[in-house]
Amino acid sequence: FILKINSFYSSLLVFGITIIMIWLKKHNVIIPSVLSGFFLFLISLPAYIIPEKLNPGWISSTWNFQSLLFLGIPIEDLVFIFMAGVVVGAISDVLVE
């Protein structure tokens, strides 16, 4: 509310700050965390594609978006999923050590 930005951008801001702080202190978690984000991205694709094939138009009727689509999926969702995977991957690597 204070910065007057939507939740997507505020999430990216928090994810970005968190990732940068972790990466600056632990350089060895950069590759594993990016791979974690990439794998979460890949795993999430069927969760969008299969329901869209079974019920065409559910994505556009559920989300009121005016964004680019990738495989019929809003880019914002995929970017959020990737960034969440990167953050979780980085945090889990730090917590395990």
C-alpha positions in Angstrom: 0.0 0.0 0.0 2.8 2.4 0.8 4.7 2.1 -2.5 1.5 1.9 -4.6 2.7 -1.0 -6.7 0.8 -4.2 -7.4 1.6 -7.5 -5.7 3.5 -8.9 -8.7 6.1 -6.1 -8.6 6.3 -6.1 -4.9 6.9 -9.8 -4.9 9.7 -9.4 -7.5 11.2 -6.7 -5.4 11.3 -8.8 -2.2 12.5 -11.9 -4.1 15.2 -9.8 -5.8 16.5 -8.3 -2.6 16.5 -11.7 -0.9 18.3 -13.4 -3.7 20.9 -10.6 -4.0 21.6 -10.7 -0.3 22.0 -14.5 -0.3 24.1 -14.5 -3.5 26.5 -11.8 -2.2 27.2 -13.9 0.9 27.1 -17.3 -0.6 28.4 -17.5 -4.2 28.1 -21.3 -4.3 24.3 -21.2 -4.2 23.8 -19.2 -7.4 23.7 -22.1 -9.8 21.7 -24.4 -7.6 19.1 -21.7 -6.8 18.7 -20.8 -10.5 18.3 -24.5 -11.4 15.7 -24.8 -8.6 13.8 -21.9 -10.2 14.1 -23.5 -13.7 12.9 -26.9 -12.4 9.9 -25.4 -10.6 9.1 -23.5 -13.8 9.1 -26.8 -15.8 7.1 -28.6 -13.2 4.4 -25.9 -13.1 3.8 -26.0 -16.9 1.6 -29.1 -16.8 -0.4 -27.5 -14.0 -1.5 -24.8 -16.4 -1.5 -26.7 -19.7 -3.5 -29.8 -18.7 -6.4 -27.9 -17.2 -6.4 -25.5 -20.1 -6.7 -28.4 -22.6 -9.5 -30.0 -20.5 -11.4 -26.7 -20.0 -10.3 -24.2 -22.8 -10.5 -20.6 -21.6 -10.2 -21.2 -17.9 -7.0 -19.2 -17.7 -8.5 -16.1 -19.4 -11.7 -16.4 -17.4 -9.8 -16.7 -14.1 -7.2 -14.0 -14.6 -8.0 -10.5 -15.8 -4.7 -9.9 -17.5 -3.4 -7.9 -20.4 0.1 -9.5 -20.6 2.1 -11.6 -22.9 1.4 -15.3 -22.9 3.8 -18.2 -23.1 2.1 -21.5 -24.1 -1.1 -19.8 -23.2 0.1 -19.0 -19.7 0.5 -15.4 -18.4 4.2 -14.4 -18.3 3.7 -12.9 -14.8 2.7 -16.3 -13.3 5.7 -18.0 -14.9 8.1 -15.3 -13.8 6.7 -15.4 -10.2 7.1 -19.2 -10.2 10.6 -19.1 -11.4 11.6 -16.4 -8.9 9.9 -18.3 -6.1 11.9 -21.3 -7.0 15.1 -19.3 -7.1 14.4 -17.9 -3.6 13.4 -21.2 -2.1 16.4 -22.9 -3.7 18.8 -20.3 -2.3 17.2 -20.3 1.2 17.2 -24.1 1.4 20.8 -24.3 0.4 21.7 -21.7 3.1 19.6 -23.4 5.8 21.0 -26.9 5.0 24.6 -25.8 5.4 
